[in-house]
Amino acid sequence: MSSVPRAFAAMVRRDLLLTLRNRGDAYNPVFFFVLVCVLFPLGTDPRSDVLQSVGPAIIWVAALLACLLSLERIFRSDFDDGSLEQIVLSPHPTSVLVAGKVLAHWLGSGLLVLALSPALVVVVGLKASVIPVLMMSLLLGTPVLSLVGAIGVALTVGLRRGGVLLSLLVLPLYTPTLIFGANAVSEAAVGHSVAGQLYFLAAMLVLAVTLAPLAAAAALRVTLE
């Protein structure tokens, strides 16, 4: 069993090295996240009360779309060079290796979104006091986006142009995370308790960590058959 953690760590390290070698593909979704948050206020009412009401939604929708843009990186390169079959045929549990790839994906995209979000709070008209809640909601929510998205990518990786189908598959599943994440920030902006929203995000994260790698591994086996 000690070889399983080593396989997990090796998969994370491998995918992070690939991300560093292809910085353009990795950073494009993050640039998209920043651009949406910066440009959206320019196209709406500049009054602070209007921006404050839609600011949480701007940040969360931008984070969701940035994650969606980067999802195909989880399995696409492995499918193209044939190493995905080796992962599925590995003696180690496929779900563990999938979890390693999802973690590497989150570290290469979701973590950057999390790190940049405090700088964008003022841009979208929110008070600095909501930064802790915003970062906590993104810390709990963005891994859920990566985990759920991995299932959709596993189902569509064999298709030549599966981007549209991937969006149709995962966007409905992203809705609860988007609702609770944006609502937590909105309630924090007006001074209300956000414990309930954060608990729901934490529960969804636990559920996703438990089930998503298994579902993605099963989807990969079906796709490669």
DOKOLVO-187441 format. One record per residue: x, y, z of N, C-alpha, C, O in turn. Coordinates in steps of 0.05 Angstrom, whole numbers. Layout:
REM DOKOLVO-187441
     n_px     n_py     n_pz    ca_px    ca_py    ca_pz     c_px     c_py     c_pz     o_px     o_py     o_pz
        X        Y        Z        X        Y        Z        X        Y        Z        X        Y        Z
...
REM end
This chain:
REM DOKOLVO-187441
     n_px     n_py     n_pz    ca_px    ca_py    ca_pz     c_px     c_py     c_pz     o_px     o_py     o_pz
       16      -24        0        0        0        0       17       25        0        8       46       -8
       42       23        9       59       47       10       65       58      -18       72       81      -21
       62       40      -38       68       49      -66       46       67      -76       50       82      -95
       22       65      -65       -1       81      -75        4      111      -70        0      127      -88
       11      119      -45       18      147      -41       40      157      -59       40      180      -68
       60      140      -64       82      148      -81       73      152     -110       81      170     -123
       55      135     -119       44      138     -146       27      163     -148       29      178     -168
       12      169     -127       -4      194     -126       15      218     -128       10      237     -144
       36      219     -111       55      241     -111       69      244     -138       74      266     -147
       76      221     -150       90      222     -175       72      233     -197       81      248     -215
       46      226     -196       28      237     -216       24      267     -213       24      282     -233
       22      276     -188       20      305     -183       45      320     -193       43      340     -207
       68      309     -187       94      321     -195       96      322     -226      105      342     -237
       89      300     -238       90      298     -268       73      319     -281       82      333     -299
       48      321     -272       30      341     -285       37      369     -279       33      387     -296
       48      375     -255       58      402     -249       81      409     -267       83      432     -276
       99      390     -272      122      396     -290      112      401     -318      122      419     -332
       92      386     -327       80      391     -354       67      419     -355       68      433     -375
       54      427     -333       42      454     -332       64      475     -334       60      495     -347
       86      472     -320      107      491     -321      120      493     -349      128      515     -357
      120      471     -363      132      471     -390      113      484     -410      121      493     -431
       87      484     -404       67      496     -422       53      519     -407       28      517     -402
       68      539     -399       57      560     -383       34      575     -397       15      585     -384
       36      578     -423       16      593     -438      -11      581     -434      -31      595     -428
      -13      554     -439      -39      541     -436      -49      542     -407      -73      543     -403
      -31      542     -388      -39      542     -360      -48      570     -351      -67      572     -335
      -35      591     -361      -41      618     -352      -64      631     -367      -76      650     -357
      -71      621     -391      -92      634     -406     -119      635     -390     -131      656     -390
     -128      613     -377     -152      615     -361     -150      635     -338     -170      649     -332
     -126      638     -327     -123      657     -305     -125      686     -316     -137      703     -303
     -112      691     -339     -115      717     -351     -144      723     -358     -153      746     -355
     -158      703     -367     -187      706     -373     -202      714     -347     -219      732     -348
     -196      701     -325     -209      708     -300     -204      737     -292     -222      751     -284
     -179      746     -295     -173      774     -288     -187      793     -307     -198      813     -298
     -186      787     -333     -198      805     -352     -228      808     -348     -239      831     -350
     -242      786     -343     -271      788     -338     -277      806     -314     -294      823     -315
     -262      802     -292     -267      817     -268     -260      847     -272     -273      864     -260
     -240      852     -289     -232      880     -293     -251      894     -313     -258      917     -309
     -259      880     -334     -275      893     -356     -304      895     -349     -317      913     -358
     -315      876     -333     -343      877     -328     -352      903     -315     -373      914     -323
     -338      913     -295     -347      939     -283     -348      962     -303     -363      981     -299
     -331      961     -324     -331      982     -344     -356      982     -361     -363     1003     -372
     -370      960     -362     -394      959     -379     -420      960     -363     -441      955     -374
     -418      967     -338     -442      969     -321     -443      995     -307     -425     1012     -310
     -463      999     -290     -466     1024     -275     -442     1027     -256     -437     1009     -241
     -429     1050     -257     -405     1053     -240     -412     1058     -210     -393     1060     -194
     -437     1061     -203     -444     1065     -175     -435     1041     -158     -439     1018     -166
     -425     1047     -135     -413     1026     -118     -434     1007     -108     -429      983     -105
     -459     1016     -103     -479      998      -93     -488      978     -114     -494      955     -107
     -488      986     -139     -495      967     -161     -473      946     -163     -478      922     -165
     -448      955     -164     -426      936     -166     -424      917     -142     -418      894     -145
     -431      928     -118     -429      912      -94     -449      889      -96     -444      867      -85
     -472      894     -109     -493      873     -110     -486      851     -130     -494      828     -126
     -471      858     -150     -464      838     -171     -435      829     -169     -427      810     -183
     -419      842     -152     -391      835     -150     -385      806     -144     -369      794     -157
     -398      795     -124     -393      766     -118     -399      748     -142     -385      729     -147
     -421      754     -156     -428      738     -179     -407      741     -201     -400      721     -215
     -396      765     -205     -375      769     -225     -351      752     -219     -341      738     -237
     -341      753     -195     -317      737     -188     -322      707     -191     -306      693     -201
     -345      698     -181     -350      669     -182     -356      659     -210     -347      637     -217
     -370      674     -226     -375      666     -253     -349      666     -269     -344      647     -285
     -332      686     -264     -306      687     -278     -289      663     -269     -275      651     -286
     -289      656     -244     -274      633     -234     -284      607     -246     -268      590     -254
     -310      605     -248     -322      581     -260     -314      578     -289     -307      556     -298
     -316      600     -305     -310      598     -333     -280      594     -337     -272      580     -356
     -263      605     -320     -234      600     -322     -228      571     -317     -211      559     -331
     -242      559     -298     -238      530     -293     -248      514     -317     -235      494     -325
     -270      522     -328     -281      507     -352     -262      509     -375     -259      489     -390
     -249      531     -379     -230      534     -401     -206      516     -398     -194      507     -418
     -198      510     -374     -174      494     -369     -179      465     -364     -161      449     -360
     -205      456     -365     -211      429     -358     -198      408     -376     -188      387     -367
     -198      413     -402     -188      393     -421     -159      386     -417     -150      365     -426
     -144      404     -403     -116      398     -397     -113      374     -379      -91      362     -378
     -134      366     -365     -130      344     -345     -123      318     -360     -105      304     -351
     -137      312     -382     -132      286     -395     -124      289     -424     -115      269     -436
     -127      312     -436     -124      314     -465      -96      306     -475      -94      290     -493
      -75      317     -463      -48      311     -472      -41      282     -468      -28      270     -485
      -51      270     -446      -46      242     -442      -61      224     -462      -50      204     -471
      -84      233     -470      -99      218     -490      -85      220     -517      -84      200     -532
      -75      243     -524      -63      247     -550      -37      231     -553      -31      221     -574
      -21      229     -531        4      215     -534        3      185     -525       23      172     -525
      -21      176     -518      -25      148     -511      -19      141     -482      -23      118     -474
       -9      160     -466       -3      153     -438      -28      149     -421      -26      138     -399
      -51      158     -430      -75      155     -415      -82      125     -412      -91      116     -391
      -77      110     -433      -82       81     -432      -63       68     -411      -71       50     -397
      -38       78     -410      -19       67     -390      -29       73     -361      -25       57     -343
      -41       97     -358      -51      104     -332      -74       85     -324      -75       76     -301
      -92       79     -342     -114       62     -337     -105       33     -332     -116       19     -315
      -84       25     -346      -74       -3     -343      -54       -5     -320      -44      -27     -315
      -48       16     -307      -28       16     -285      -37       -3     -263      -61       -5     -258
      -19      -16     -248      -27      -32     -225      -38      -16     -202      -51      -28     -184
      -33        9     -202      -44       26     -181      -73       33     -187      -81       34     -211
      -89       39     -167     -117       46     -172     -120       70     -190     -107       91     -185
     -135       68     -211     -139       90     -229     -150      114     -216     -143      137     -223
     -168      110     -196     -180      133     -183     -159      149     -168     -161      174     -166
     -139      136     -157     -117      151     -142     -101      167     -162      -94      190     -156
      -95      156     -185      -80      171     -205      -96      194     -217      -86      216     -222
     -122      190     -220     -140      211     -229     -141      233     -208     -140      257     -215
     -142      226     -183     -142      246     -161     -116      263     -162     -117      287     -157
      -94      250     -168      -69      264     -170      -69      284     -193      -59      306     -191
      -81      276     -216      -82      294     -239     -101      317     -233      -95      340     -241
     -123      312     -219     -141      334     -212     -128      353     -193     -131      378     -195
     -113      343     -173      -99      361     -155      -79      378     -169      -77      402     -164
      -64      366     -188      -45      382     -204      -59      403     -220      -49      426     -223
      -83      396     -231      -98      416     -246     -107      439     -229     -105      462     -237
     -116      433     -205     -124      454     -186     -101      472     -178     -103      496     -176
      -78      459     -172      -54      475     -165      -45      493     -187      -34      514     -182
      -50      485     -212      -41      500     -235      -61      521     -244      -54      538     -261
      -85      520     -234     -105      540     -243     -122      551     -220     -122      575     -216
     -135      533     -205     -152      543     -183     -136      557     -161     -146      577     -150
     -112      548     -156      -96      562     -135      -88      590     -144      -87      608     -127
      -83      593     -170      -76      620     -180     -100      638     -179      -98      662     -172
     -124      628     -185     -148      643     -183     -152      652     -154     -160      675     -148
     -148      634     -135     -151      639     -107     -131      661      -98     -138      679      -83
     -107      660     -108      -86      679     -100      -92      707     -111      -85      727      -98
     -104      709     -135     -109      735     -148     -135      747     -139     -139      771     -142
     -153      732     -127     -180      742     -121     -179      766     -101     -196      784     -105
     -162      767      -81     -163      790      -63     -157      817      -77     -168      837      -70
     -140      816      -98     -133      840     -112     -156      850     -129     -157      874     -137
     -176      833     -135     -198      840     -152     -223      848     -136     -243      856     -148
     -222      847     -110     -245      853      -94     -253      883      -97     -276      889     -102
     -233      900      -96     -239      929      -99     -248      935     -127     -265      953     -131
     -237      921     -147     -244      926     -175     -274      922     -180     -286      937     -195
     -285      901     -167     -314      895     -171     -332      909     -150     -355      902     -148
     -321      927     -135     -337      943     -117     -343      931      -90     -361      940      -77
     -328      911      -82     -333      899      -56     -314      911      -35     -294      922      -42
     -322      908      -10     -306      917       12     -284      897       18     -287      873       14
     -262      908       29     -240      890       36     -247      870       58     -234      850       60
     -268      876       73     -276      858       95     -286      831       85     -288      812      101
     -294      829       59     -304      804       49     -282      785       39     -288      763       31
     -257      795       39     -236      779       28     -233      752       41     -230      731       27
     -234      750       68     -231      723       80     -253      704       72     -248      681       66
     -278      714       70     -300      696       62     -297      689       32     -302      666       25
     -289      708       16     -285      702      -13     -264      681      -17     -268      662      -32
     -242      684       -3     -220      664       -6     -228      637        5     -221      616       -6
     -243      636       27     -252      611       38     -272      597       19     -270      573       15
     -290      613        8     -309      601      -11     -296      590      -36     -303      569      -46
     -276      605      -46     -261      595      -69     -243      571      -62     -240      553      -78
     -232      571      -38     -216      549      -29     -232      523      -28     -222      502      -34
     -257      526      -19     -275      503      -18     -288      496      -44     -293      473      -51
     -294      517      -60     -309      513      -84     -294      506     -109     -303      489     -125
     -270      518     -113     -256      513     -138     -246      484     -140     -245      473     -162
     -238      470     -118     -231      441     -122     -256      425     -130     -253      405     -145
     -279      433     -122     -304      419     -130     -307      422     -161     -314      403     -174
     -301      446     -171     -303      451     -200     -284      432     -215     -291      421     -236
     -259      430     -205     -240      412     -218     -248      383     -217     -245      368     -236
     -257      375     -194     -265      346     -190     -289      339     -207     -288      318     -221
     -309      355     -206     -333      349     -223     -326      352     -252     -336      336     -269
     -310      371     -259     -302      375     -287     -287      351     -298     -288      345     -321
     -271      338     -280     -255      315     -289     -273      292     -299     -266      278     -317
     -297      290     -287     -316      269     -297     -325      275     -325     -325      258     -342
     -332      301     -330     -340      309     -357     -317      305     -377     -322      296     -400
     -293      312     -370     -270      309     -388     -265      280     -394     -260      273     -417
     -267      263     -374     -263      234     -378     -284      223     -398     -277      204     -413
     -308      234     -397     -329      224     -415     -325      234     -444     -334      221     -463
     -313      257     -447     -311      270     -474     -283      271     -486     -280      281     -508
     -263      260     -471     -236      263     -481     -231      248     -507     -214      256     -523
     -247      228     -513     -244      213     -538     -257      226     -562     -252      217     -584
     -272      248     -557     -285      262     -579     -266      283     -591     -251      296     -576
     -267      286     -617     -249      305     -629     -255      334     -621     -237      350     -616
     -281      341     -620     -289      368     -612     -310      365     -590     -334      369     -594
     -300      358     -566     -318      354     -544     -322      377     -526     -335      374     -505
     -312      401     -533     -313      424     -515     -342      433     -509     -348      438     -486
     -359      434     -530     -386      442     -526     -401      422     -509     -416      429     -491
     -398      396     -515     -411      375     -500     -401      375     -471     -417      371     -453
     -375      381     -467     -365      383     -440     -378      405     -424     -385      401     -401
     -382      428     -437     -396      450     -424     -424      443     -416     -434      449     -394
     -438      429     -434     -466      421     -429     -467      401     -406     -487      401     -391
     -447      384     -404     -447      364     -382     -442      376     -355     -455      369     -336
     -422      394     -353     -413      402     -327     -426      427     -316     -428      431     -292
     -435      445     -334     -447      470     -324     -471      466     -305     -472      479     -285
     -489      448     -311     -511      443     -292     -501      433     -265     -512      439     -244
     -479      417     -266     -468      406     -241     -453      428     -225     -449      425     -201
     -444      449     -239     -430      471     -226     -449      490     -211     -441      505     -194
     -475      489     -218     -494      509     -208     -495      510     -178     -494      532     -167
     -497      488     -163     -498      491     -133     -473      504     -122     -475      520     -104
     -450      497     -132     -425      510     -122     -425      540     -128     -418      556     -110
     -434      547     -151     -436      576     -158     -455      590     -140     -450      612     -131
     -478      578     -135     -499      591     -119     -489      596      -90     -491      618      -80
     -479      575      -78     -470      577      -50     -445      595      -47     -442      610      -28
     -427      593      -67     -403      609      -66     -408      639      -68     -399      655      -52
     -424      646      -89     -431      675      -92     -448      685      -70     -445      708      -61
     -467      668      -60     -484      677      -39     -469      682      -13     -475      700        2
     -448      666       -8     -432      670       16     -419      697       16     -418      711       36
     -408      705       -7     -395      731       -9     -415      753       -7     -410      774        6
     -438      750      -19     -459      770      -18     -468      775       10     -472      798       19
     -473      753       25     -482      756       53     -460      768       70     -466      783       89
     -435      761       65     -413      773       81     -411      803       76     -404      818       94
     -417      811       52     -416      840       45     -436      857       61     -431      880       66
     -458      845       69     -478      860       84     -477      852      114     -495      860      129
     -457      837      122     -453      831      150     -468      808      161     -470      805      186
     -479      791      144     -494      768      154     -476      744      158     -454      743      147
     -486      724      173     -470      700      177     -469      683      152     -489      681      137
     -446      671      147     -443      655      122     -435      626      129     -426      612      112
     -439      619      154     -431      592      162     -446      571      146     -434      551      138
     -472      574      142     -487      555      127     -477      550       99     -474      527       90
     -471      572       85     -461      569       57     -434      555       57     -429      538       39
     -417      562       75     -390      550       76     -392      520       83     -377      504       73
     -410      513      101     -414      485      108     -424      469       84     -415      447       79
     -442      481       68     -451      467       44     -428      463       24     -426      442       12
     -412      484       21     -389      481        3     -370      460       13     -359      444       -3
     -365      459       39     -347      439       50     -359      411       46     -344      392       40
     -385      408       50     -398      382       45     -396      373       16     -391      350       11
     -399      392       -2     -397      385      -31     -368      378      -37     -363      360      -54
     -349      391      -24     -321      384      -29     -315      355      -19     -302      340      -33
     -325      349        4     -320      322       15     -333      301       -4     -321      280       -9
     -357      307      -13     -371      288      -31     -356      285      -57     -354      263      -68
     -346      308      -67     -332      307      -93     -306      292      -90     -299      276     -108
     -291      297      -69     -266      283      -65     -270      253      -62     -253      237      -71
     -292      246      -50     -298      217      -46     -307      203      -71     -298      181      -77
     -324      216      -87     -337      202     -109     -326      209     -137     -326      192     -155
     -317      234     -141     -310      243     -168     -286      227     -179     -288      219     -203
     -265      221     -164     -243      205     -176     -253      177     -185     -244      167     -206
     -271      165     -169     -281      139     -177     -298      141     -203     -295      124     -221
     -315      161     -204     -331      165     -228     -314      171     -252     -320      161     -274
     -294      188     -249     -277      195     -272     -261      171     -281     -257      167     -305
     -251      154     -262     -237      130     -270     -255      111     -286     -246      100     -306
     -279      108     -277     -298       91     -291     -304      102     -319     -306       87     -338
     -307      128     -321     -312      141     -347     -289      137     -366     -292      133     -390
     -264      139     -355     -241      134     -372     -240      106     -384     -234      102     -407
     -247       87     -367     -247       59     -377     -268       56     -399     -262       42     -419
     -291       68     -396     -312       66     -417     -302       80     -442     -306       70     -464
     -289      104     -439     -280      119     -463     -259      104     -478     -258      105     -503
     -241       90     -464     -218       77     -477     -225       49     -487     -208       37     -501
     -248       39     -481     -255       12     -491     -261       13     -521     -267       -8     -532
REM end
